[in-house]
Amino acid sequence: MRTTRTIVAIAAVSLAAACSGTGGSDDGDAGNYPDDNITFIVPFSAGGPTDTVTRMIAEPMAKELGVKIVVQNKEGAGGTVGAGEVARAKPDGYTVLMHHIGMSTAPALYKNLPYKPLEDFETIGLVTEVPMTIVARKDFAPATLPDLVTYVKANAGKVTLANAGIGAASHLCGLLFQHAAGVKLQEVPYQGTGPALTDLVGGQVDFMCDQTTNTTGQITAGKVKAYAVTTPERVKSLPDLKTTAELGMPQLQVSVWHGLYAPKGTPKAIVEKLSNALKKALANQAVIDQMAKLGTAPVPADDATPQAHRAYLEEQLTTWAKIIADAGVKAT
């Protein structure tokens, strides 16, 4: 179905793509929907990668739907605060969630998760899949990725690894790095990757994993030191940045997918209308160009559907439950 998949080679996982459920509780038409502003909830801080992706598609989707889309940031607990708010919202199509890979990892990371991904949401469509980068403060001693591994092993008690909180993409990538390197580091959680990257640029923390949508500008401006991109192939926006596989860590490969959700029970016709607006936005040349500059691209149109999104979410829930268990991470 998809040309690019989230790849994590530290776990030998059998991926099963089930295609049950098509979204929505009612097959009727969308009536006058929308006749008021729509709120997009981003469960992470403003300026972070998920926020960036959301704002890229919000304007063209709003134009297609004929109303204003208001983006609100409801960060906290690795994205679970904002997601929980949308799960409890009225299922009328006026409150929509943009979430990333964390939707599929939260059940394995939180004992008392206030929602169930497959039971409390209608999937609208996948949006994009973003590569991760390993970056550090400019004056951090290691020069290359192999140097970084050697350095953190020798200084495990002193090195700080920033992330956006438990369950965030930066946290997951950091877990995989530690697993691949065979080291346990001091993690510094933030309320989003925006403030984490700000502190990295300022030299308050040593290094982190973050999405290209957040790091490309900082890398090209020379504000951070870049070690690698965590995808099988190099990204066009950072052509000189080698992959983890090229640098001897093929087991560290992960990219971060994003998708749109509505509360469970949102009528199918409304879900489909939102999905169709999403497809139009992803075909918008300005959106394509913006994403390209940040090292990513819209998903194919066939993936921006409720059915494809649900099937992929089901697959990812199974995949990440095993990965997290194999990494020895306990639910909190």
N, C-alpha and C positions, 0 to 999 in steps of 0.2 A: 504493500500500500504506500509506504513512504520511502523515499529515496535515501533519507538520512535517519538513523536511529540513535537513540541514546545508547552508547556502548560503554560497558564497564567490564573490562577483561579480568578483573580480580575475582569475579564470580562466574562460575560455570552455570548458566541459568538456561532453562528451557522456556522459551517465550511462547505463550499461547495467546493468540489473538481471537478473542471471542467477540461476537458481533450482536449481542443481545441488547434490546432496548433502543428506542429511536427518539426518546425525549418528548416531554410534554404530556399533559393529562387529557387534552381535549383536541379533537381533530378539526374543530370549527374554524371559521375565518378569524382574522385578527381584528375585525371590527374597525374602530377608529384608531387603533393603536398604530403609532404613538400619538397622543394628543397633548403630551406634556414632556418636560425635560426628563432625560434618563440619567441615572447616576451609575457611573462605573466605579466600583470599589477596588482599590489596589491595596492588598494587605501588607504592603511594605512602604518604606519611606519615600518621600518625593525626591526625585533625582536619581533614584536607583534604576537598575536595568528593567525591572518589570514596569515601573512607572514610565520609563522612556518608551517602551513598546506600546503601552496603553495609549499614551498621548499621540503616538504616530498614527494609530488607526481611529482614534476617537473623532477627529475632525471629518475625515471622509465618510465614516459611518453616520455621523450626525447629518451630513449633507444628504446622504442617501435616504435617511429616515425622516428628514424634514423637521427635526427638533434639535435642541441643544443637548450635548452630552457633557455632564459635569463629572470630572475626575476627582475622587476623594481618596486620600491616603489614610488607611486605618491599620497602622503597623502594630506589631507585637506578637510574641510567642511564635516566631518563625512563620508568620502568615496566618496562623490559626484564629487570631482575633477578628480580622477582617472577614475571613472566610465564614466564621461562625455567624457573624452579623448578617451576611447575605443568606446563609442557610435559614435564618429565622425571619427573613424579610417576606413581605407579601408577594405571592407568586403572580405578579401582574406584568412583568417585563420592564418595570421601571427601576429595578435594582439589579445590576449585573456585576459579576465578579471576574476580574482578570487574575489568574493565578498561574504559577509555573509548576515545575516538576514537584514542588513541595506538596501539591495536592495528592500525589501518589506515595509520598514518603511519610506524611504525617501520621497515618494509622500505626506505623511501626515505631514511631518516635514518641508518641504521647499516649499515656495510659487513659487519660480522661478527655479525649478529643470531643469537642462539643458538636460534632457532626460526623456523618458517614458519607464519604465522597460519592458513592454510587447510589445511596438512598436519599440523600438530602439535596441533590443538585440535578438540574437538567444540563447536559452538555450542549454547547452551542456550536463550537468549532475550534480546531487548533489554529494557531496564529503564526508562530515561527519557532525555530529551533536555533538556539544561540550557543556558539562555542564558549568555552571557559578559557581564561588565561591565568597563568601563575605569575604574579607580579610582586615586587618588593619596593621598599623605600629606596631612593636613589643611591644612598651611600651604604647600602647593605653589602657586606663583604663578599659573599659568593658571586662569582662572575657568570657561571653557567648552571644549568639544571643539575648536572652531576656534582658540581661544586656545592650546590644548595643542599643536596641530600647528605653529602659528607659533613657539611657544616652543622646542619640541624641535628645529626646524630651525635656529634661531639659537644653540642651546646643545647641539648634538649630542654634543660631546665631554665634556660635564659631566653630562648627564641620565642617570640610572640606571633601567633597565627590568628589574624582577624577574621571574623565572619559576621553575618547579619542575624545570628541567632540560630537556635536549634531548628533544623528542618529547612533552613534557607539553602539555596543552591550553593552559596559560598561555604556553608557548613558541610554539606555533602561532599563537595569537591575536596575540602580540607581533610575530611575523614578518609577519603580514598587516597589522597597524597600520603597521609600518615601510614595507612595500611601498606601502600606500595613501598614506602621508604623504610618500613619497619621501625617506626619511632612514635612516641607519644609526646605531643607538644602542649605548651600552655596556650589554650585558646582564649581569645578575647572577643566576646559577643557584643554586637551593636544592634541598635534598632534600625537595621537596614544597611545595605552596602554603600549607600551614599555617604553617610557619616563615617563608615569604616574606611572607605577609600580616601576621604578627606584627611583622616588621621594618618593613613599610610603615606600620603603625599607630604604631610607635615612631619613625618618621622616618628610619630608616637608608637607605632607598631611596626613589626619587621616585614611580614609578607602575608599574602592572602591569595585565594582563588576568586576570580570575579569574571562576570560575563563581558564579552567584547563590547556590548552595548554600553557598558560603563567604563571600560578601560582603554578603548581604542584611542580616544582623544588624549588621554593622559600619557599613553605610550608614545604616540607620535610627537607629542610636545616635549618628550624627554623628562616628564615629571616623576615617572616611576621606572624601575628597572624591570624588564620583561624577560622571563625565562623560557616560556613555552606556551603553545596553544594545545588544548586537550582534545583535539579531534584528529581523525585519521589523516586528514589533509590540511595543508596550510590554508589560512583565510586570505581572501583577496585584499582586504583592507590592511593586512599586516603581512605582506608577502615574505619579509625577511625573518619573521618569527617562526622558528622551527617547531615541529610537533613533539609531543612527549615521546612518541614512538621513535622518531629520528634521534632523540637524545637518550635512548636506552631505557625508557619507561613505558613500554607499550601497554602495560597493565593499567595505566592511568589515562583513561579516555572517557570523557563524559561531556555531553552538551545538554542544554537546558531548554525544554519545550514550554510553550505558553499556550493557554487556552481560555476561552470565555465560558462562564457558567451563569445559569439563572436558578432561582430557588425551585425546589421540587414542586411540581404541580403547575408550573407556568404552562399555559395552553400551547399545544404543539404549533399552532399557526403563528403564535408570537415568537416562539423559539426559531421557527423557520424564517420568519421575517428578519430576525436579528442575524441569523446565519447568512442569509442572502446579502444583507448589508455588509457583513464581514468579508464575504467573497469579493464584493465590489471594492472594498477598501484595500484588500490585499492585491488587487489587480491594478490599483492606482499607481501610476508611474512615479509620482512623488514619494509614495510610501516605499516602493521598491528601491528607489535611489537612496532614500534615507537609511534603510536597513543595510544596503550594500556598504555604505560608508562605515557602518558599525560592525561589519563582519558577519552579517546574517542575511536572510532572505525570507519572504513569505512562504508558507507551506503551499503545496499544490492545491488547486481548488477542491479536489476530491477529499482533501483532509480537513477543509474548513466546513465540515458538516457535523451535525449532531451525532450521526451514526459512527462515522470514522473516529470522532473524538472520544466517544464512549468506549469503543473497542480498544483504542490505544490506552485510555485510562485504566481499563481492566487489566490489560497486559502489564502496564507499568506498576500497578499496585502489587502484582505478584512478583515482578522482577525485583523491586526495591525492598520488599519485605525480606527476601532471601539475602540480598546484598547487605542490608543493615544488620541482619542477624549474624551473617558470616563475619562482619567487621567487629562483632562483639559489642555493638552499641545497645544499651539498655533503654527501654522506654522510660520517660520521666513523668 
